[in-house]
Amino acid sequence: MLATLYQEMFGATPPNKAKIGGCLSLLQSWARFCFPFLRSRVNHPYTFPRITIYVGIPTALKDIRLLLDQRSEVQ
């Protein structure tokens, strides 16, 4: 994966090149790790409002673990 990404990055160096291939999510995560100023500034924890609007879906970690433990391997 890294070899392909490096090859694509090398191929993207000509000024007339418009696209790049490879695993760009890997490049993006590396850039955000190495360059903190590229990270988005979020002052709130991640939430998933579309998921939590359903009634009966637990949001507490202990309740989620209990439900997962009650499931069989097939489920």
C-alpha positions as CSV (number, residue, x, y, z in Angstrom):
1,M,0.0,0.0,0.0
2,L,2.8,2.4,0.9
3,A,4.7,1.5,-2.2
4,T,1.7,2.4,-4.4
5,L,1.1,5.6,-2.5
6,Y,4.8,6.7,-2.9
7,Q,4.7,5.8,-6.6
8,E,1.5,7.8,-7.1
9,M,3.0,10.8,-5.2
10,F,6.1,10.6,-7.4
11,G,3.9,10.5,-10.5
12,A,2.0,13.5,-9.3
13,T,5.0,15.8,-9.2
14,P,4.8,17.0,-12.9
15,P,2.9,20.4,-13.1
16,N,0.5,19.0,-15.7
17,K,-0.6,16.1,-13.5
18,A,-4.1,16.6,-12.1
19,K,-4.9,13.4,-10.2
20,I,-3.3,11.1,-7.7
21,G,-4.1,7.5,-6.8
22,G,-3.2,5.2,-4.0
23,C,-4.4,5.1,-0.4
24,L,-5.0,8.8,0.2
25,S,-6.7,8.2,3.5
26,L,-3.3,6.9,4.7
27,L,-1.6,10.0,3.5
28,Q,-4.2,12.2,5.1
29,S,-4.0,10.4,8.5
30,W,-0.2,10.7,8.4
31,A,-0.3,14.4,7.6
32,R,-2.7,15.1,10.4
33,F,-0.5,13.1,12.8
34,C,2.7,14.8,11.8
35,F,1.3,18.3,11.3
36,P,-1.0,19.2,14.2
37,F,-2.1,22.4,12.6
38,L,-3.9,20.4,9.9
39,R,-6.2,18.8,12.5
40,S,-9.7,20.1,12.8
41,R,-10.4,21.7,16.2
42,V,-13.4,20.1,17.8
43,N,-14.4,21.1,21.3
44,H,-17.2,18.5,21.7
45,P,-17.1,14.7,21.7
46,Y,-18.2,12.8,18.6
47,T,-21.9,12.1,18.6
48,F,-24.0,10.1,16.3
49,P,-27.4,11.8,16.4
50,R,-29.0,9.8,13.7
51,I,-28.3,6.5,15.5
52,T,-29.3,7.7,19.0
53,I,-32.7,9.0,18.0
54,Y,-34.0,5.4,17.8
55,V,-35.8,4.4,20.9
56,G,-34.3,1.3,22.7
57,I,-30.7,1.7,21.4
58,P,-28.5,2.1,24.5
59,T,-26.0,4.8,24.7
60,A,-24.2,3.9,27.9
61,L,-21.1,1.7,27.4
62,K,-22.1,-0.8,30.1
63,D,-25.5,-1.3,28.4
64,I,-23.9,-1.8,25.0
65,R,-21.5,-4.4,26.4
66,L,-24.3,-6.2,28.1
67,L,-26.2,-6.5,24.8
68,L,-23.2,-7.6,22.9
69,D,-22.5,-10.3,25.5
70,Q,-26.0,-11.6,25.2
71,R,-25.7,-12.1,21.5
72,S,-24.8,-15.5,20.0
73,E,-21.9,-15.9,17.5
74,V,-24.4,-16.2,14.7
75,Q,-26.0,-12.9,15.5
